[in-house]
Every structure is written in C-alpha cells, then in structure tokens.
Amino acid sequence: MKTIAYQYRFYPNKEQVILLAQTFGCVRFAYNSALAFSKEQYELGNKTNYNDWSKNLTLLKKNPDYAWLKDVSSVPLQQALKHLDKGFKSFFKSGFGYPKFKNKHARQSAHYMSNAFKWDAGTKSLTLAKMKQPLKIKWSRSFTGTPSSLSISRNKAGHYFVSILVKEEVESLPFTSKTIGVDVGVSNLAVCSDGKIFNNPRITKKYAKKLAKAQRQLAKKKKGSNNFKKKKRVIAKVHQKIANARKDFTHKMTKTLINENQVISVESLRVKNMVKNRKLAKHIHDANFGEILRQLEYKAAWYGRKVSAISQWFPSSKLCSCCGTMYEGKWSLAIRNWSCACGASHDRDQNAAINIHKEGLIDMLA
C-alpha cells in the first residue's frame, strides 16, 4: 500500500468562500501565536512544545476578544500547531529552516483530518466541517482508497485546491533489462547514456515578456487600491502558469524514464549550493533539478524501479568514458566538447551520462 495525494481544483460558493477565508485566517493566527509564544518563553529560559501551544490556544479561545476562533473547525487549528512542531523538529535535526511567521498575502492552507470532513464515495461528495453543502470539485481523475486526511489551499491567483491523501495499491511495472544514466543540465535538461535528449523547455523565458509587462503595469498602480490588487492577481496567474507548465513537463519526463528503464543512475546534486551562482541561479531554478530527482525516487519506489544516486563529486564530465583518463587542463562550463589522448572525441553531456551510468551500476553492486 502506498500513500498517494490526489489534488483537485474546486469552486466554492459565496458562503464557503467566507468560511474558508475565516479558516485560513484562524489557522494562520494559531500558528503565528504559537510561534510568538514559543519565542517569548525561550527568551525567559523556558522550552515549549505542542502541548504548551495547545493549552495556550485553549486560553485564547476563552478570551472574549478571540471568540471568532470558535467559528471554524478546531481540527485545522490543532493541525497548524502540529505543523509548527514538525517544523521545529526539522530545524533542530538539520540546523536550518527555522519556522517563520505566516503571511496573509502568501498561499493559504488548512489541514483536515478524517473527523473534520464527510466523504461519500458513491456520490463523490466531500463536505468540510462547519459547511452545509459539499464542495464543487472538478474530478479530473478517480481514486479507490478512503481519504485519511486532506488539505485545502488557495494560491495567490485566487484558485482553490483540495489535496486528498489516500492509501492505494500501486501495481509494479513489468521488469525490463534496460538501464540508463542521466546527466541533467541547463542547455539540455537531461541527456541520457543511450543518446536520448530531453530539451530544456525554458518555461520562465517563454513567459518573461508577459510577466515583465504585467509588473510594469503594477508599478504604476496605487499601492493598496483595487486596481493594484487586480494586477497582482494577474501576475500571480502568470507565475502559476509557469509553475504548472514546469511541473507538467517534469512529470512527463520522469514518468518516461521510469517506464522505459529498470535502473536510472543520476547525480545527487546540491541545488542549494548551485543556485549561489548568480548567473545560473534563475536557469537552475527553472530547470527544476531537485524536483526531477525527487520524482524519480518516489516513482521508482512505486513502480518497482531503482534509482542509483552517485556522489556529486564524481568527475563525470571530464572523465573519458572510453579509457578512463581524466581531462588535463583547466576545466570550465564553456567546454562543451573535448578530445582525449586515446583519440575519442566527447560531447560533454553525453560523456557525463555514460560515466554516470557506469558508476551508478558499480555503486549498486558494491
């Protein structure tokens, strides 16, 4: 059984829009007040946890000034505290990513457990707590499992989405003897050891002019005015279109690689370090390197494939795939083709993909 999230867009009525806005606001308040309370207590020398935040939230609800916290379901508020607790645990484990206060102008979300919504599989009806009518959801695909939890979100463009978490059986793909090495890059998004190339769609560049025009128009609007807010939504929609196009291309590419190959060898790249290069940061983010690896890993686990991630320090580009000799001389990104002393002529990316393929298979056998 695999835990799968199905996301759908829905269209709330006026009454639901108001309730969702209240819920998002209360969730944000619960999270921010718990984070502020934690900081205050830490400065006094006291450590707090989820139980302390929950007790503090109960006291706030009893305060007449915060009676509006009772107008929404209590489940999303408690889940907001659990998300904060998870954020702190992640911070203490890794040393970075300290929880930040939530902004009302950013993406809004609320998490519901099974006791805070009603699901009717027969009619495909989903009704949230405190709501009289079910949500009008556009069912783009079906699922067979029973929802264990769900998240409601609204992006900056004003679109509403529901993400439903279910457990389902995923059938493994038929075994294939084909293995492959994949070298990701900016000029070509992915070059495979078998010669297959996935061209970089450069989604951001495609919408750059449209985005720049909308941003210039926004700069001429009075901040806080209705026209200012309208133009901000226009810009948000362009950004959403860019994100959707990038996500769609990445899913199609990774699914193709998973369907055709039993073992996929890739480099384990440190994207956070790579984007420190100002000249390449925008292109690296647009290429979606981190998401490519993430999708390959979870899809491989679903469909019975294997991903072999080799060390980021492996010299895949400047190592001759024919004789194993290292390139002599100063190496740079400007070198796209080079020749080895053994007489072999290499395309940088193709050579890297072949070396990654070999090294990935060696790592699996080790």
C-alpha positions, 0 to 999 in steps of 0.5 A, spaced: 500 500 500 502 506 498 500 513 500 498 517 494 495 525 494 490 526 489 489 534 488 483 537 485 481 544 483 474 546 486 469 552 486 466 554 492 460 558 493 459 565 496 458 562 503 464 557 503 468 562 500 467 566 507 468 560 511 474 558 508 477 565 508 475 565 516 479 558 516 485 560 513 485 566 517 484 562 524 489 557 522 494 562 520 493 566 527 494 559 531 500 558 528 503 565 528 501 565 536 504 559 537 510 561 534 510 568 538 509 564 544 514 559 543 519 565 542 517 569 548 518 563 553 525 561 550 527 568 551 525 567 559 529 560 559 523 556 558 522 550 552 515 549 549 512 544 545 505 542 542 502 541 548 504 548 551 501 551 544 495 547 545 493 549 552 495 556 550 490 556 544 485 553 549 486 560 553 485 564 547 479 561 545 476 563 552 478 570 551 472 574 549 476 578 544 478 571 540 471 568 540 471 568 532 476 562 533 470 558 535 467 559 528 471 554 524 473 547 525 478 546 531 481 540 527 485 545 522 487 549 528 490 543 532 493 541 525 497 548 524 500 547 531 502 540 529 505 543 523 509 548 527 512 542 531 514 538 525 517 544 523 521 545 529 523 538 529 526 539 522 530 545 524 533 542 530 535 535 526 538 539 520 540 546 523 536 550 518 529 552 516 527 555 522 519 556 522 517 563 520 511 567 521 505 566 516 503 571 511 496 573 509 498 575 502 502 568 501 498 561 499 493 559 504 492 552 507 488 548 512 489 541 514 483 536 515 483 530 518 478 524 517 473 527 523 473 534 520 470 532 513 464 527 510 466 523 504 461 519 500 464 515 495 458 513 491 456 520 490 463 523 490 461 528 495 466 531 500 463 536 505 468 540 510 466 541 517 462 547 519 459 547 511 452 545 509 453 543 502 459 539 499 464 542 495 464 543 487 470 539 485 472 538 478 474 530 478 479 530 473 481 523 475 478 517 480 481 514 486 479 507 490 482 508 497 478 512 503 481 519 504 485 519 511 486 526 511 486 532 506 488 539 505 485 545 502 489 551 499 488 557 495 494 560 491 495 567 490 491 567 483 485 566 487 484 558 485 482 553 490 485 546 491 483 540 495 489 535 496 486 528 498 491 523 501 489 516 500 492 509 501 492 505 494 495 499 491 500 501 486 501 495 481 509 494 479 511 495 472 513 489 468 521 488 469 525 490 463 533 489 462 534 496 460 538 501 464 540 508 463 544 514 466 542 521 466 546 527 466 541 533 467 543 540 465 541 547 463 542 547 455 539 540 455 535 538 461 537 531 461 541 527 456 541 520 457 547 514 456 543 511 450 543 518 446 536 520 448 535 528 449 530 531 453 530 539 451 530 544 456 523 547 455 525 554 458 518 555 461 520 562 465 523 565 458 517 563 454 513 567 459 518 573 461 515 578 456 508 577 459 510 577 466 515 583 465 509 587 462 504 585 467 509 588 473 510 594 469 503 595 469 503 594 477 508 599 478 504 604 476 498 602 480 496 605 487 499 601 492 493 598 496 487 600 491 483 595 487 486 596 481 493 594 484 490 588 487 487 586 480 494 586 477 497 582 482 492 577 481 494 577 474 501 576 475 500 571 480 496 567 474 502 568 470 507 565 475 502 559 476 502 558 469 509 557 469 509 553 475 504 548 472 507 548 465 514 546 469 511 541 473 507 538 467 513 537 463 517 534 469 512 529 470 512 527 463 519 526 463 520 522 469 514 518 468 518 516 461 524 514 464 521 510 469 517 506 464 522 505 459 528 503 464 529 498 470 535 502 473 536 510 472 543 512 475 543 520 476 547 525 480 545 527 487 546 534 486 546 540 491 541 545 488 542 549 494 549 550 493 548 551 485 543 556 485 549 561 489 551 562 482 548 568 480 548 567 473 545 560 473 541 561 479 534 563 475 536 557 469 537 552 475 531 554 478 527 553 472 530 547 470 527 544 476 533 539 478 531 537 485 524 536 483 526 531 477 530 527 482 525 527 487 520 524 482 524 519 480 525 516 487 518 516 489 516 513 482 521 508 482 519 506 489 512 505 486 513 502 480 518 497 482 524 501 479 531 503 482 534 509 482 542 509 483 544 516 486 552 517 485 556 522 489 556 529 486 563 529 486 564 524 481 568 527 475 563 525 470 564 530 465 571 530 464 572 523 465 573 519 458 568 514 458 572 510 453 579 509 457 578 512 463 583 518 463 581 524 466 581 531 462 588 535 463 587 542 463 583 547 466 576 545 466 570 550 465 562 550 463 564 553 456 567 546 454 562 543 451 566 538 447 573 535 448 578 530 445 582 525 449 589 522 448 586 515 446 583 519 440 575 519 442 572 525 441 566 527 447 560 531 447 560 533 454 553 531 456 553 525 453 560 523 456 557 525 463 551 520 462 555 514 460 560 515 466 554 516 470 551 510 468 557 506 469 558 508 476 551 508 478 551 500 476 558 499 480 555 503 486 549 498 486 553 492 486 558 494 491 
